[in-house]
């Protein structure tokens, strides 16, 4: 069903554009105050404990940098708790907590500010990194290098 909807939307760019114009303000009203959403167009709130990783001053999307302070605060903004500490804690509350370790694609800055709900439907949020080997989970990388 999703694939059929995706094909339909891709064949009708005017409808897709209309949906983006309609849904973008709704998404903004809901996600910005509740989740400190930065409207990147590639929403990953569901896999980051409902914490927007774009709130990280370094825009890190796959985990914390090496500068998390001992008090779990950010090295760039010491008054702010690390986004990834909050994300890890928040992800434990959901039955899909295993998705926290999923590798997220790099940000496609060309869709920043657009409705991520439309981007999910059209597949526009699925930019690939271009790496030769794509891993689904960061745990795969850690396990491989631990041996």
C-alpha positions as CSV (number, residue, x, y, z in Angstrom):
1,X,0.0,0.0,0.0
2,X,2.8,2.5,0.9
3,X,4.6,1.6,-2.2
4,X,1.5,2.3,-4.3
5,X,1.0,5.6,-2.5
6,X,4.7,6.5,-3.0
7,X,4.4,5.8,-6.8
8,X,1.2,7.9,-7.0
9,X,2.7,10.8,-5.2
10,X,5.9,10.7,-7.3
11,X,3.8,10.8,-10.5
12,X,1.8,13.8,-9.2
13,X,4.4,16.4,-8.1
14,X,1.7,19.2,-7.8
15,X,-0.2,17.1,-5.3
16,X,3.0,16.3,-3.4
17,X,3.8,20.0,-3.3
18,X,0.3,20.8,-2.1
19,X,0.5,18.2,0.7
20,X,3.8,19.7,1.8
21,X,2.4,23.2,2.0
22,X,-0.6,21.9,4.0
23,X,1.2,19.5,6.3
24,X,4.4,21.6,7.0
25,X,2.6,24.1,9.3
26,X,0.8,21.3,11.1
27,X,4.0,19.4,11.6
28,X,5.7,22.6,12.8
29,X,2.9,23.3,15.3
30,X,3.1,19.8,16.7
31,X,6.8,18.9,16.7
32,X,8.6,22.1,17.4
33,X,7.1,22.8,20.9
34,X,6.8,19.1,21.9
35,X,10.2,17.8,20.7
36,X,12.4,20.9,20.0
37,X,12.2,19.7,16.3
38,X,14.4,21.5,13.9
39,X,12.4,20.6,10.8
40,X,15.2,18.8,9.0
41,X,12.8,17.0,6.6
42,X,14.2,13.6,7.6
43,X,12.5,13.0,11.0
44,X,14.0,10.3,13.2
45,X,12.2,11.1,16.4
46,X,10.8,7.6,16.7
47,X,14.3,6.0,16.8
48,X,15.8,8.6,19.1
49,X,13.5,8.5,22.1
50,X,11.4,11.4,20.8
51,X,14.4,13.7,21.0
52,X,15.4,15.6,17.9
53,X,19.1,14.9,17.2
54,X,19.3,18.1,15.2
55,X,19.2,20.0,18.5
56,X,22.8,18.8,18.9
57,X,25.0,21.9,18.2
58,X,27.2,19.6,16.0
59,X,24.2,18.2,14.2
60,X,25.2,14.6,15.0
61,X,22.6,12.1,13.9
62,X,24.1,8.8,15.0
63,X,25.3,9.3,18.5
64,X,27.2,11.6,20.8
65,X,30.6,13.1,20.1
66,X,33.6,12.5,22.4
67,X,32.9,15.7,24.3
68,X,30.0,14.6,26.5
69,X,30.9,16.0,30.0
70,X,30.9,13.8,33.1
71,X,27.6,15.4,34.1
72,X,26.1,14.3,30.8
73,X,26.1,17.9,29.4
74,X,27.2,19.1,26.0
75,X,30.8,20.4,25.5
76,X,29.6,23.1,23.1
77,X,26.6,24.3,25.3
78,X,27.6,23.3,28.9
79,X,24.2,24.4,30.2
80,X,22.4,21.8,27.9
81,X,22.2,18.1,28.6
82,X,23.6,16.1,25.7
83,X,20.9,15.4,23.2
84,X,22.1,11.8,22.9
85,X,22.0,11.2,26.6
86,X,18.4,12.4,26.5
87,X,17.7,10.2,23.4
88,X,19.2,7.1,25.0
89,X,17.2,7.6,28.2
90,X,14.0,8.4,26.2
91,X,14.4,5.4,23.9
92,X,14.2,2.9,26.7
93,X,10.5,3.9,27.3
94,X,9.4,2.5,23.9
95,X,8.9,-1.1,22.7
96,X,11.0,-0.2,19.6
97,X,14.0,0.8,21.7
98,X,16.3,-1.4,19.5
99,X,15.9,1.2,16.8
100,X,18.0,3.6,18.8
101,X,21.1,1.8,17.4
102,X,19.9,2.1,13.8
103,X,22.3,4.1,11.6
104,X,20.5,7.2,10.3
105,X,21.4,8.7,6.9
106,X,23.2,12.0,6.7
107,X,21.0,15.1,6.5
108,X,19.9,16.1,3.1
109,X,20.0,19.9,3.7
110,X,18.0,20.5,0.5
111,X,14.8,19.3,2.1
112,X,15.3,21.1,5.4
113,X,12.1,22.9,6.4
114,X,9.9,20.6,4.3
115,X,7.2,18.3,5.8
116,X,9.0,15.0,6.8
117,X,5.6,13.3,6.7
118,X,5.4,13.9,3.0
119,X,9.1,13.0,2.6
120,X,8.5,9.6,4.3
121,X,5.6,8.9,1.9
122,X,7.6,9.8,-1.2
123,X,10.9,8.2,0.0
124,X,12.7,11.5,-0.2
125,X,13.9,11.0,3.3
126,X,15.9,7.9,2.4
127,X,19.1,9.5,1.1
128,X,22.0,7.0,1.1
129,X,25.5,7.8,2.3
130,X,27.3,6.4,-0.7
131,X,29.4,4.0,1.4
132,X,30.3,0.7,-0.2
133,X,28.8,-1.3,2.7
134,X,25.7,-0.1,4.3
135,X,25.1,-1.3,7.9
136,X,21.7,-1.1,9.5
137,X,22.9,-0.9,13.1
138,X,25.8,0.8,14.9
139,X,26.1,-2.3,16.9
140,X,27.2,-4.2,13.8
141,X,30.1,-1.8,13.5
142,X,31.1,-2.0,17.1
143,X,30.8,-5.9,17.1
144,X,33.0,-6.1,14.0
145,X,35.7,-3.9,15.4
146,X,35.6,-5.5,18.9
147,X,36.9,-8.8,17.6
